[in-house]
Amino acid sequence: YLAVESHRHCFLAPDHSAAISVIISGRNVHIFGGILAPFEARPRLIIQLREMARQSNRLINCYAIGEHDRPLFEDAGWEVTKFGEETSLKLESLTWSGKQYEWVRRQQNYCQRMGLSCREVIHQTMDSELWRKLADELFEIQRDDLKNRVYSREMNFLVGKLEPDKLGRRRLFITQDQATSRIEAFVVANPLRGGRGWSFEMYRKRQDAPRGSVPFLM
């Protein structure tokens, strides 16, 4: 989904076997989300990117390259720096029990005592007027969440844009106050691995939302 956003470009392999999402900023080419291709087609594209950088005198930066792709870049002579962690949870066996998840249970219990509940919004079946009202509230929450941060707008390089009318197969989850129906937080989840997994691509909350609203929703 990030690859097809309107402000991004697409670098396509000459034989159309692979593609990547890019944002061009001066001499810099920023690449996000890895390579869209079968694994066997990726080494060839990485070499083609290197040659493009040499011929056009551009600096190419790749972000969010998974551990399985890291050796491919290193073998092609790229400089690789680790930042962040790739965290995944196997929900089939997850019980949230034990000391390591104690903080999650505390957040959940507190939010429930504050009268919050969570639900998925099935946007494809909603009445158009109700959907527009909900979408306006999502934008309101995003503005409130970002207004006192160092960056006051979406970080286009690293996360997607909030575009409610272009959700596609993304899933939208909200936390609501049961007494007032006010939305306190939301999460947008992207499908991955052929629908076998979901990633929390965007999460926002109101500044005065009860403590732990986002972990509670996740």
Residue pairs with C-beta under 8 A, 6 or more apart in sequence:
1 160
1 168
1 170
1 190
1 201
2 8
2 21
2 32
2 33
2 160
2 190
2 201
3 10
3 19
3 20
3 21
3 33
3 36
4 10
4 21
5 21
5 160
5 161
5 163
7 23
7 156
7 161
8 21
8 22
8 23
9 21
9 22
9 23
9 24
10 19
10 20
10 21
10 22
11 19
11 20
11 22
11 31
11 49
11 52
12 18
12 19
13 19
13 37
13 41
13 44
13 45
13 48
14 48
17 37
17 38
17 41
17 44
17 45
18 35
18 36
18 37
18 38
18 41
18 42
18 44
18 45
19 35
19 36
19 37
20 31
20 33
20 34
20 35
20 36
20 45
20 49
21 31
21 32
21 33
21 36
22 29
22 30
22 31
22 32
23 29
23 30
23 32
23 156
23 157
24 30
27 57
27 58
27 59
28 58
28 59
28 60
28 61
29 53
29 58
29 59
29 60
29 61
30 61
30 63
30 157
31 49
31 60
31 61
31 62
31 63
32 62
32 63
32 64
32 157
32 158
33 63
33 64
34 64
34 65
34 66
34 69
35 42
35 45
35 46
35 69
37 45
39 68
42 69
42 72
43 72
43 75
43 76
46 72
46 73
46 76
46 78
47 76
49 60
50 60
50 76
50 77
50 78
52 58
52 60
53 59
53 60
62 73
62 78
63 157
63 158
64 158
65 73
65 80
66 86
67 86
70 80
73 80
74 80
88 197
96 104
96 105
103 215
104 215
106 212
107 211
107 212
107 215
107 216
108 212
108 215
108 216
110 210
110 211
110 212
110 216
111 175
111 210
111 212
111 213
111 216
112 216
114 177
114 210
115 177
115 178
115 179
116 175
116 176
116 177
116 178
116 184
116 210
116 213
116 216
117 175
117 176
117 178
118 173
118 174
118 175
118 176
118 216
118 217
119 173
119 174
119 176
120 171
120 172
120 173
121 134
121 172
121 173
121 174
123 131
123 164
123 167
123 172
126 134
131 164
134 164
134 183
135 164
135 165
137 183
138 162
138 164
138 183
138 186
138 204
139 162
139 164
141 183
141 184
141 185
141 186
141 204
141 205
141 206
142 154
142 162
142 204
144 206
144 207
145 204
145 205
145 206
145 207
146 152
146 153
146 154
146 204
147 207
148 207
154 160
154 161
154 162
159 201
159 202
160 188
160 190
160 201
160 202
162 188
162 202
162 204
164 172
167 188
169 191
170 188
170 189
170 190
170 191
170 201
171 188
171 189
171 191
171 198
172 186
172 187
172 188
172 189
173 186
173 187
173 189
173 217
174 183
174 185
174 186
174 187
174 217
175 183
175 184
175 185
175 186
175 205
175 209
175 213
175 214
175 216
175 217
176 182
176 183
176 184
177 184
184 205
184 206
184 209
184 210
184 213
185 203
185 204
185 205
185 206
185 209
185 213
185 214
185 216
185 217
186 203
186 204
186 205
186 217
187 200
187 202
187 203
187 214
187 217
187 218
188 200
188 201
188 202
188 203
189 198
189 199
189 200
189 201
190 198
190 199
190 201
191 197
191 198
192 198
192 199
200 218
203 214
203 217
203 218
205 213
205 214
206 213
